[in-house]
Amino acid sequence: MPIVDITKLDVGEPLPGWHDRYFAANSMSFSYYDVDAGASIHGHAHPEEEVWHILQGTLEITLGDSVYVTSAGTAAIVPSNTHHAVRAITDARVIIASQPIRERVGRHRQ
């Protein structure tokens, strides 16, 4: 099984305050984010299912019509094609696992 050194992946900023590192396995992609307090992701939906694992900090996650405040040690499951949005209440660190692979992470496919 290949080993991925996350610290050696390119860092991008797809949205203000969202600092990312991506890689993909055979059928899943993984996004590592360091998020600045106050940064947000607009409401959107996509065909990939996502699981957000909050490692540090506090996020407000909107899933459909429900709003949740999540913190370190929690996970949020975003089903396929579900409208969702995210706002960082504090600086945060998260890992997002997506299935199937998010196309934008193809450059890091293992």
N, C-alpha and C positions, 0 to 999 in steps of 0.2 A: 504494500500500500504506500503510495507516495506521501511524503511529509511536506507540508506547506509552512514556510517560515513567514508568518503574517507580517513581521516587522520589515520584510524586504519587498513587500508589495507596494506598488505606486499608490500615493495618497492623492485623492481628488477632492473637490468640493462641488458636488452636483447642485447643491442649493446653499445659500449663505448659512454658515454655521454648522454644516453637516460635512465632516471630514471622514472620507471613506477609504476602505481597502476591500477589494473583492477577489474572490476566486470561485471556480466552479469545479464540481466533481462530475461524475457521469450523468446524474439526473437532478442534481440540486445545485444551487448557488448559495454562497455565504457572503454577507456584507458585514463588515466591522465598522462601526461608526463611533467617533468621538463627537459629541454634540454640544454646541455652545448654548448656555441658558438663553431662552427666548427664541431660539431657532424653531422653524416650523416647516411642516410638509403640508401643502394644500390638500384639500379633499380630492380623492381620486379612487379609481378601482382598476384592477388588472386581472388577467386570467390566472396568474400564479398565486398559490397559497403561500402565506408567510407566517413564520413564527418568530416573534420578537422576544429575545431574552435580554432583560434589563440587568446589566452587571453593576452599574453605578448610577446614582442620581434619580431624578423623578421626571416622568413623562406623563402628559395628558394624551390619551389615545381615544379617538372617536371611532367607533365601529357602528356603522349605520346610524341609528338615532341615539345610541348609548355612549356616554362619556365615562371613561375610567381614568383614575389616577394610579399610575403604576410606579413601583420603585424597585430597587435592587432586590434580586431574588425572585422576581415575578416573570411570567411569560405571557404574552398576548398572542392569541391565535387569530389571524385574519384569513377567513375563508376566501376561496377563489371568487372573484367578481364582487367583493363586498366593498362598498364605499367606506373609506377610512381617511383619517387625518391625524397628525401628530404634532404636539408642541412640547418643547423641552421647558420644564418649569425650573430646573437647575441644570448645570453642566451634567452631562450623562455619557455613559458608554453602553452600547448595545451590540448584540449580534443578531442578524436577521438571516434565518434559513428560508430559502424559497424553493418551491417545487412546482412545476418544472423549472429549469434554469431560466433566470432572467437574462434576456438577450444582451443587455448592456454589460454583462460580466464575462462574455465569451472570450475576451482577450486574456483572461486569467485561467482559462480552462486547463485542467491538469491532464 
